[in-house]
Amino acid sequence: MGKLTTHILDTANGKPAKDVKIELFACSTDGQKLIYSTVTNEDGRCGQPLLEGKSLVTGIYELEFYIGDYYRGMKVELTDPAFLDVVVIRFGISSEDENYHVPLIISPFGYSSYRGS
């Protein structure tokens, strides 16, 4: 059985992004449903997979990363409003037997993501 994981790297400061709030939503024609909320640890990771086992089902999902709050907590001077506040990544899970890793690489003015394993 597969699992969904994530981690965040702060390239502006050269370290993992600690204490970033992450919310996971399941998306459907009826809208979005919050299914998991967590905060990253000192390694920029979550303490456990966001989805695994029977909770990992095919479908469309969104991860919301609260990057603006992270940088504000570090006393980084941001524009008002912040250029990046909540980074949203919408992705699909097509197989319940595969691992999906959605890393986020951030700075106050840019981000990157990809499908890892």
Secondary structure in CASP SS format (residue, H / E / C, confidence):
PFRMAT SS
TARGET T0000
AUTHOR 0000-0000-0000
METHOD secondary structure of the structure
MODEL  1
M C 1.00
G C 1.00
K E 1.00
L E 1.00
T E 1.00
T C 1.00
H E 1.00
I E 1.00
L E 1.00
D E 1.00
T C 1.00
A C 1.00
N C 1.00
G C 1.00
K E 1.00
P E 1.00
A C 1.00
K C 1.00
D C 1.00
V C 1.00
K E 1.00
I E 1.00
E E 1.00
L E 1.00
F E 1.00
A E 1.00
C E 1.00
S E 1.00
T C 1.00
D C 1.00
G E 1.00
Q E 1.00
K E 1.00
L E 1.00
I E 1.00
Y E 1.00
S E 1.00
T E 1.00
V E 1.00
T C 1.00
N C 1.00
E C 1.00
D C 1.00
G C 1.00
R E 1.00
C C 1.00
G C 1.00
Q C 1.00
P C 1.00
L C 1.00
L E 1.00
E E 1.00
G H 1.00
K H 1.00
S H 1.00
L C 1.00
V C 1.00
T C 1.00
G E 1.00
I E 1.00
Y E 1.00
E E 1.00
L E 1.00
E E 1.00
F E 1.00
Y E 1.00
I H 1.00
G H 1.00
D H 1.00
Y H 1.00
Y H 1.00
R H 1.00
G H 1.00
M C 1.00
K C 1.00
V C 1.00
E C 1.00
L C 1.00
T C 1.00
D C 1.00
P C 1.00
A C 1.00
F C 1.00
L C 1.00
D C 1.00
V E 1.00
V E 1.00
V E 1.00
I E 1.00
R E 1.00
F E 1.00
G E 1.00
I E 1.00
S C 1.00
S C 1.00
E C 1.00
D C 1.00
E C 1.00
N C 1.00
Y E 1.00
H E 1.00
V C 1.00
P C 1.00
L E 1.00
I E 1.00
I E 1.00
S E 1.00
P C 1.00
F C 1.00
G E 1.00
Y E 1.00
S E 1.00
S E 1.00
Y C 1.00
R C 1.00
G E 1.00
S C 1.00
END
